[in-house]
Amino acid sequence: MMTITTSHMHDSQNRSVSGMRPGSGFASLLKLSWRSLFRQRRRTALLIAVVAYATLAILFFWGLTDGFLNSIFNGQARLVTAPVVITAPAYHEDPDPIHALPADGFELEAVLAHPGVQFATPRLDVPGLLRSPYTSVGTLLRGVDPAGELSISDLPSAIREGRFLEQTGEMVLGTGLAATLDVRVGERLAVDASSLAGPVAKGLIVVGIIDSGIEVVDDFTTLVHLDDARELSGVTTMTALALDVAQGREAVVAQELNLDLPNNVRAYGILDQMGELATGLAAERIQMIPIGLLFSLFAAIAVTSSLVVSVMERTREFGVMLSLGLDHRRLGLMVTLEAILGSLLGFVLGLAMGFGLLYWLQEVNILGPLFSTLYGDFLQGLAIGTDIRAEMRFEYISYAIVTVVLAAVFAIITPARRVARLIPAEAMRAAE
């Protein structure tokens, strides 16, 4: 029985190596590598599974990271500020109503004509003091146009008691701020402010209470009608024009708008508005890169280990190939090609599963409730709600392909070098 098996092995090797003389081409060597890859299907399946898992893990890692960061940026844009704001540079540096936009600062029609701008609404932020019969709290009142705010902010949809602003003389508070003041819907608050003409006081009725579940929103939000804010501040224009733009386009739209705006008026994307917080989050993402590389490194090491075992098990086979005329360089190249082909198969499989998973996590809000349950206390300090979706970018392919590159490099360094040192006669006796 052993004689028959050995004979079959020699016949197979003769057929495989035929045409692989020193002058044979790369295409033939590639074909031989492909066939050799599937002689040991269990080992090949393991190699493919390892690379597929690493690719899937890398795509999921970056999709989750960027999705979480985008949720923070989007929450900040929709709940605290706006995707893009047009304001005076002086106000951006020192948010005081005296630095409000000039009456003839820019043409609103030109801003709305930009293809990236979907909507625009004026805002006027005024420092003020809220007084109830029980206590007083300093806060920043945001004067808004009720109809315009419905199109650009998520705050109106977060009202859990009462309703949103409709007319002058009304105000909306965050639930934390309302609890501090011990005020309820329908009750009146006194508002004190220092206008350009001097101290001003006004009574406003609470018509709605916001309960977003986000501490930074619920504890500080105070919305009043734009006309009331103008009366309290003495400013006849606005401190900012809030623009609604597509998510991810904030910086580009702001840069394009600044090409046409005068120097005393600037457009700022959400990252510019967040300042140091955005810088810190960007730095956190950069610090994630070594973690992503570790996935690729571990997968490449696993591929290399599989190839080393393969070389040890196939020592006799390689000895026969060498004795039939296949030189050490081509044999080493064949082993390297096997590593590359196996890694590519796993890479393609991992891409399919990874992008499929990211697409599902982008369409279905699974991450939001999960993060809220596990990290609710941590998220309270960020303007991020319970809707967290994964991000899906094709640039993740370049991150994942590092696995294939490392696998090829390690295959050249370890298994291929081992093959290059084989002596045909000793290799053929090794398995006898």
ZAMARGU-4260 file (C-alpha; in steps of 0.2 Angstrom, whole numbers, plus 5000, padded with zeros to 4 digits):
<rodrens>
0) 5000/5000/5000 | 5014/5012/5004 | 5022/5008/4987 | 5006/5013/4978 | 5004/5029/4989
5) 5022/5034/4985 | 5020/5031/4967 | 5005/5042/4966 | 5014/5056/4975 | 5029/5055/4963
10) 5017/5055/4948 | 5008/5070/4955 | 5024/5079/4959 | 5030/5075/4941 | 5015/5082/4933
15) 5015/5098/4944 | 5033/5101/4941 | 5033/5097/4923 | 5035/5114/4914 | 5043/5121/4930
20) 5061/5120/4923 | 5072/5135/4926 | 5066/5144/4911 | 5047/5141/4915 | 5037/5157/4918
25) 5028/5165/4933 | 5011/5160/4927 | 5015/5142/4929 | 5022/5145/4946 | 5007/5154/4951
30) 4996/5139/4945 | 5006/5127/4955 | 5005/5138/4970 | 4986/5138/4968 | 4985/5119/4967
35) 4997/5117/4981 | 4986/5128/4992 | 4972/5116/4991 | 4981/5100/4994 | 4979/5102/5013
40) 4961/5109/5014 | 4960/5109/5033 | 4976/5120/5034 | 4971/5131/5020 | 4954/5133/5028
45) 4962/5138/5044 | 4973/5151/5035 | 4958/5159/5026 | 4948/5159/5042 | 4962/5168/5052
50) 4964/5182/5039 | 4945/5183/5037 | 4943/5185/5055 | 4957/5198/5056 | 4949/5208/5041
55) 4932/5207/5049 | 4939/5213/5066 | 4948/5228/5058 | 4933/5234/5048 | 4922/5232/5064
60) 4935/5241/5075 | 4936/5256/5063 | 4918/5256/5059 | 4913/5256/5077 | 4926/5269/5082
65) 4921/5282/5068 | 4903/5278/5071 | 4905/5283/5089 | 4915/5299/5085 | 4902/5304/5072
70) 4888/5301/5084 | 4897/5314/5096 | 4899/5326/5082 | 4882/5324/5075 | 4875/5326/5093
75) 4885/5341/5096 | 4879/5349/5079 | 4860/5344/5082 | 4858/5347/5101 | 4871/5360/5106
80) 4877/5371/5091 | 4874/5368/5072 | 4883/5358/5058 | 4889/5375/5052 | 4887/5393/5059
85) 4891/5409/5051 | 4897/5422/5064 | 4909/5436/5067 | 4927/5430/5071 | 4927/5441/5086
90) 4911/5432/5093 | 4920/5415/5089 | 4934/5420/5101 | 4923/5430/5113 | 4905/5425/5113
95) 4898/5442/5119 | 4882/5449/5110 | 4892/5465/5107 | 4901/5455/5093 | 4885/5451/5085
100) 4884/5450/5066 | 4883/5467/5057 | 4867/5471/5048 | 4875/5471/5031 | 4888/5457/5035
105) 4883/5446/5020 | 4870/5441/5008 | 4859/5428/5015 | 4853/5423/4997 | 4871/5419/4992
110) 4873/5408/5007 | 4857/5399/5003 | 4862/5397/4985 | 4877/5386/4990 | 4872/5368/4985
115) 4878/5361/5002 | 4867/5372/5012 | 4850/5364/5015 | 4843/5377/5027 | 4847/5392/5038
120) 4840/5400/5053 | 4846/5415/5064 | 4851/5413/5082 | 4855/5425/5096 | 4863/5419/5112
125) 4861/5431/5127 | 4869/5428/5145 | 4855/5430/5157 | 4849/5426/5175 | 4833/5415/5177
130) 4824/5419/5194 | 4810/5408/5201 | 4802/5410/5218 | 4814/5398/5225 | 4831/5401/5217
135) 4841/5409/5203 | 4852/5402/5190 | 4864/5410/5177 | 4862/5403/5160 | 4864/5406/5141
140) 4848/5410/5133 | 4847/5405/5115 | 4835/5416/5105 | 4828/5406/5090 | 4815/5407/5076
145) 4803/5393/5081 | 4799/5387/5063 | 4817/5388/5058 | 4824/5378/5073 | 4812/5364/5069
150) 4822/5361/5053 | 4839/5361/5060 | 4839/5355/5078 | 4834/5339/5087 | 4829/5348/5103
155) 4811/5351/5098 | 4809/5332/5096 | 4816/5329/5114 | 4802/5339/5122 | 4794/5327/5135
160) 4782/5339/5143 | 4773/5353/5135 | 4777/5359/5118 | 4790/5369/5108 | 4790/5388/5106
165) 4777/5396/5096 | 4777/5415/5100 | 4785/5428/5110 | 4784/5427/5129 | 4788/5409/5130
170) 4803/5398/5134 | 4808/5380/5134 | 4820/5373/5148 | 4830/5357/5150 | 4823/5345/5163
175) 4839/5347/5174 | 4838/5366/5174 | 4819/5366/5177 | 4822/5354/5192 | 4835/5366/5199
180) 4823/5381/5197 | 4809/5370/5203 | 4798/5376/5189 | 4784/5367/5179 | 4776/5370/5162
185) 4764/5384/5163 | 4774/5394/5177 | 4782/5410/5174 | 4801/5414/5176 | 4809/5431/5178
190) 4823/5434/5166 | 4837/5447/5169 | 4849/5452/5156 | 4862/5466/5153 | 4857/5474/5136
195) 4867/5486/5126 | 4856/5500/5133 | 4857/5494/5151 | 4849/5481/5163 | 4833/5473/5156
200) 4820/5461/5165 | 4806/5451/5157 | 4794/5438/5162 | 4793/5422/5152 | 4781/5407/5153
205) 4788/5390/5153 | 4779/5380/5139 | 4790/5365/5136 | 4803/5354/5145 | 4817/5345/5136
210) 4822/5328/5142 | 4835/5321/5130 | 4844/5310/5143 | 4860/5320/5140 | 4867/5329/5155
215) 4875/5343/5145 | 4859/5347/5136 | 4846/5345/5150 | 4856/5355/5163 | 4859/5370/5152
220) 4847/5372/5138 | 4836/5388/5138 | 4827/5392/5122 | 4817/5409/5120 | 4809/5417/5105
225) 4822/5427/5094 | 4812/5443/5097 | 4813/5441/5116 | 4831/5438/5114 | 4833/5454/5104
230) 4824/5464/5117 | 4834/5457/5132 | 4851/5460/5123 | 4848/5476/5113 | 4855/5467/5097
235) 4844/5469/5082 | 4853/5456/5071 | 4859/5439/5077 | 4875/5432/5085 | 4875/5417/5072
240) 4867/5410/5057 | 4865/5391/5059 | 4866/5381/5043 | 4860/5364/5040 | 4872/5353/5030
245) 4874/5335/5026 | 4884/5325/5040 | 4902/5324/5035 | 4902/5339/5024 | 4903/5352/5037
250) 4921/5357/5035 | 4920/5357/5016 | 4905/5368/5015 | 4912/5380/5028 | 4928/5382/5018
255) 4919/5385/5002 | 4908/5398/5010 | 4923/5407/5017 | 4929/5410/4999 | 4914/5422/4997
260) 4911/5429/5014 | 4919/5446/5019 | 4934/5445/5032 | 4923/5451/5046 | 4911/5436/5044
265) 4917/5418/5044 | 4909/5401/5043 | 4914/5387/5056 | 4911/5369/5054 | 4906/5358/5069
270) 4925/5353/5072 | 4930/5371/5073 | 4915/5375/5085 | 4920/5361/5097 | 4938/5367/5098
275) 4949/5357/5110 | 4936/5343/5112 | 4937/5339/5093 | 4956/5340/5094 | 4956/5328/5109
280) 4944/5316/5100 | 4955/5316/5084 | 4970/5312/5095 | 4960/5298/5102 | 4957/5291/5085
285) 4975/5292/5080 | 4980/5282/5096 | 4968/5268/5090 | 4979/5265/5075 | 4992/5254/5084
290) 4977/5243/5090 | 4971/5241/5072 | 4989/5236/5067 | 4989/5223/5081 | 4975/5214/5073
295) 4985/5213/5056 | 5001/5208/5065 | 4992/5193/5074 | 4984/5187/5059 | 5000/5188/5049
300) 5009/5178/5062 | 4996/5165/5062 | 4997/5164/5043 | 5016/5162/5045 | 5015/5149/5058
305) 5003/5139/5047 | 5016/5140/5033 | 5030/5135/5044 | 5020/5119/5049 | 5016/5116/5031
310) 5034/5117/5026 | 5039/5105/5039 | 5026/5093/5034 | 5030/5094/5016 | 5049/5093/5017
315) 5049/5077/5007 | 5038/5084/4994 | 5049/5099/4992 | 5064/5088/4991 | 5056/5079/4976
320) 5052/5096/4968 | 5070/5101/4970 | 5077/5085/4963 | 5065/5086/4948 | 5073/5103/4943
325) 5064/5117/4953 | 5077/5128/4960 | 5077/5135/4978 | 5072/5153/4972 | 5056/5147/4963
330) 5052/5135/4977 | 5053/5149/4990 | 5043/5160/4978 | 5030/5146/4977 | 5028/5146/4996
335) 5027/5165/4997 | 5013/5164/4983 | 5004/5151/4993 | 5004/5163/5008 | 4998/5178/4997
340) 4984/5168/4989 | 4978/5161/5005 | 4978/5178/5013 | 4969/5186/4998 | 4955/5173/4999
345) 4953/5176/5018 | 4954/5195/5014 | 4940/5195/5002 | 4929/5184/5013 | 4933/5196/5028
350) 4929/5211/5017 | 4912/5203/5012 | 4907/5199/5030 | 4914/5215/5038 | 4905/5227/5026
355) 4890/5217/5028 | 4891/5218/5047 | 4894/5237/5046 | 4880/5240/5034 | 4868/5231/5046
360) 4875/5241/5061 | 4872/5257/5050 | 4854/5253/5046 | 4849/5246/5063 | 4852/5255/5080
365) 4860/5241/5090 | 4875/5250/5096 | 4865/5265/5104 | 4856/5255/5117 | 4871/5244/5120
370) 4882/5259/5124 | 4869/5267/5135 | 4868/5251/5145 | 4887/5249/5147 | 4893/5266/5147
375) 4878/5277/5152 | 4888/5287/5165 | 4902/5291/5154 | 4891/5296/5139 | 4882/5309/5151
380) 4896/5321/5148 | 4894/5321/5129 | 4881/5327/5118 | 4877/5310/5111 | 4860/5301/5112
385) 4855/5283/5111 | 4856/5282/5092 | 4874/5277/5088 | 4877/5269/5070 | 4892/5261/5063
390) 4902/5270/5050 | 4906/5262/5033 | 4920/5269/5023 | 4930/5261/5009 | 4946/5268/5016
395) 4945/5254/5029 | 4951/5242/5015 | 4968/5250/5015 | 4969/5247/5034 | 4964/5229/5032
400) 4976/5225/5017 | 4990/5227/5029 | 4987/5209/5035 | 4990/5202/5017 | 5006/5213/5016
405) 5013/5207/5032 | 5008/5189/5028 | 5018/5190/5012 | 5033/5198/5021 | 5033/5186/5035
410) 5032/5171/5022 | 5048/5178/5014 | 5057/5180/5030 | 5053/5163/5038 | 5045/5148/5028
415) 5053/5154/5011 | 5070/5155/5019 | 5068/5138/5027 | 5064/5131/5010 | 5079/5139/5002
420) 5091/5130/5014 | 5084/5113/5010 | 5096/5100/5003 | 5086/5088/4991 | 5094/5072/4996
425) 5092/5075/5015 | 5074/5082/5012 | 5069/5066/5003 | 5075/5056/5017 | 5067/5066/5031
430) 5050/5058/5029 | 5056/5040/5026
</rodrens>
